[in-house]
Amino acid sequence: MGVWAALAAPLSSISDRHAKEGLPLKLGLGFDDLSRRPDIRGMVESFVNNTVQGPTSVFASGPSGMLSDLRSVVAVSNSGSKLWEGQGRFDVRLV
């Protein structure tokens, strides 16, 4: 089953196949556990860049390593100079 076919297949059929073959069910496109995490940097950057105005609050839960990475992403997404110019979208907070 190709990557796109796996994404298009219903989750129940994927979990049934994994159960029959004795495989653990892991969602995500990565080949190992580290690459299965979502692209949080890309997600935050995309959201901030597509926000018309106003501050951004990021709500998150997950493994401590991923939250630590998210703290760094949020810190880099803030821009005091752009905020000073009136671009409120660059006021990004992690809640």
C-alpha positions in Angstrom: 0.0 0.0 0.0 1.5 3.3 -1.1 1.8 6.3 1.2 -1.1 8.2 -0.4 -3.2 5.0 -0.5 -2.6 4.5 3.2 -3.7 8.1 3.9 -6.9 7.6 1.8 -7.8 4.3 3.4 -10.2 4.3 6.3 -8.4 4.0 9.7 -10.3 0.9 10.6 -9.0 -1.0 7.5 -5.5 0.1 8.3 -5.8 -1.0 12.0 -7.4 -4.3 10.9 -4.6 -5.1 8.6 -2.0 -4.3 11.3 -3.8 -6.5 13.8 -3.9 -9.4 11.4 -0.2 -9.1 10.6 0.7 -8.5 14.3 2.1 -5.0 13.6 1.8 -2.0 15.9 -0.4 0.8 14.5 1.7 3.9 14.0 0.3 6.9 12.3 2.4 9.4 10.4 4.6 9.3 7.3 8.0 8.8 8.9 9.9 5.6 8.7 11.2 5.8 12.2 9.7 7.2 15.4 11.6 10.5 15.3 10.3 11.4 11.8 6.7 10.6 12.8 6.3 13.8 14.7 4.3 16.6 13.0 6.3 19.4 11.4 5.5 21.9 14.2 7.9 24.5 12.9 6.1 24.5 9.5 2.7 24.5 11.1 3.4 27.5 13.3 5.2 29.4 10.6 2.4 28.8 8.1 -0.3 29.8 10.6 1.5 33.0 11.6 2.2 34.0 8.0 -1.4 33.4 7.0 -2.9 35.3 10.0 -4.3 38.6 8.9 -3.9 40.4 12.2 -3.8 40.0 16.0 -1.7 37.8 18.3 -1.4 34.0 18.0 -1.8 31.7 21.0 -0.6 28.1 20.5 -2.3 25.4 22.6 -0.4 22.1 22.8 -0.1 18.9 24.6 2.2 15.9 23.9 5.6 14.4 24.8 7.9 16.7 26.7 10.5 16.6 23.9 7.9 17.8 21.4 6.8 20.6 23.7 10.3 21.7 24.3 10.8 21.9 20.5 7.5 23.9 20.3 8.8 26.4 22.9 11.8 27.1 20.6 9.6 27.4 17.5 7.3 29.9 19.3 10.2 31.9 20.5 11.7 32.2 17.0 8.2 33.1 15.6 8.1 36.3 17.8 9.4 39.4 16.2 9.6 42.6 18.3 10.4 44.8 15.3 7.4 43.5 13.2 5.2 43.9 16.3 6.4 47.4 16.8 5.5 48.1 13.1 1.9 47.1 14.0 2.0 43.5 12.7 0.3 41.9 15.8 0.5 38.4 14.3 4.1 38.2 15.3 3.1 38.2 19.0 3.1 34.4 19.4 2.5 32.7 22.8 2.6 29.1 23.9 -0.3 28.4 26.4 
